[in-house]
Amino acid sequence: MLKKNKFPKDVMRVLKETSRTFYIPIKLLKKDLKEAVSTAYLVYRAIDEIEDHEDIPNDVISTILMQLSELFKHPFTEEEYFAIIAPIKDQLPEVSVRLVDWIEACPETAQPIVRETGSEMAYGMSKWADKNWDVRTKEDLDDYTYYVAGIVGVLLSKLWNWSYGYDGDKDFELSIGFGRGLQAVNILRNEEEDLDERGVSFVPDGWTRADLFAYAEENLAKADLYMETLTDKSTIVFCKLPLAFAHKSLDAMKEGREKMNREEVEETVRQVTSEVEADE
C-alpha cells in the first residue's frame, strides 16, 4: 500500500513512466490539483491498460471493466479490487495493479469525483470491448472518444471547480471537445498500429484520412475555446501544453511525419510557459 508521505515521489515516478505528455503539465499544477489530477490520471490509465491489453480476450475485458464500473460507485478496498482482476492480475502493469493506491493518494474530497468518472469510463470501455471496438459511424466515434477521453475533459472541469470554483463550461461541451481532440490525434497517429496489432479500426465506414483530420480539427477548435474559459494560471498551462502538442502533432502528420521530435517538444514547453507568464 502507498504511504501518504510518499505521495509526490511514488505517484510522480509512475506517472513519468506511463505518460511523458502529461507528466510535464501535471508537474506545473498547483499542489491540490497536482495531487488530484496525477492520481486521477493513474486511475484512468490503470483502466485503459486493461481495455487495451492485447493478450486478454474481449469478453474477459468487458466483464472485468463492467465489474469495476460497479465497484467505483462506492469506496472500496484493495481486496475487493484484487478479487475482480484476479484472472488477469499477473498480466497487468504496475499502474493497473496499484489502482487502489492511486485513489487513496488522491485528496479525500476529490475521491468521489474521480470514482464517479472511473465508473462511467469503465462502463463505456466495457461496452466497446464487447463490440470489439467496431466503429461504423460518426456517432460511434463520438461515443467511443467520449468514454476514453471526452469524459476526462469533464473530470478536469469538475476538479477545477473543486479547487477554485470554476464554472466556465457549465454544459461540458467544450471540455469534452478538449478530450476528444487529443484522442482524435492519437487515433490518427496510431491508425496503422491499431489495425495491424489489434485488428481494430476507429475510422467510420466511408471515411478517409482527411475526414479524420477534419474530426480532430473540429474538436481541437472546441478545445481552443475551452482554453478561453480558464482563469487559474496552473490550469491554463496544464491544458495549453497537451493542446499545443496536439496541434503540432497534427501539423507533423500532415507533413508526413509520425510525431514531433524532442526538440519540438522542448520548444513547445518553453513557448507555452513563456506565453502564459507574459499574459499575467
Secondary structure, 3 states (H helix, E strand, C coil): CCCHHHHHHHHHHHHHHHCHHHHHHHHCCCHHHHHHHHHHHHHHHHHHHHHCCCCCCHHHHHHHHHHHHHHCCCCCCHHHHHHHHCCCHHHCCHHHHCHHHHHHHCCHHHHHHHHHHHHHHHHHHHHHHHCCCCCCCHHHHHHHHHHHHHHHHHHHHHHHHHHHCCCCCCCCHHHHHHHHHHHHHHHHHCHHHHHHHHCCCCCCCCCCHHHHHHHHHHHHHHHHHHHCCCCCHHHHHHHHHHHHHHHHHHHHHHCCCCCCCHHHHHHHHHHHHHHHHHCC
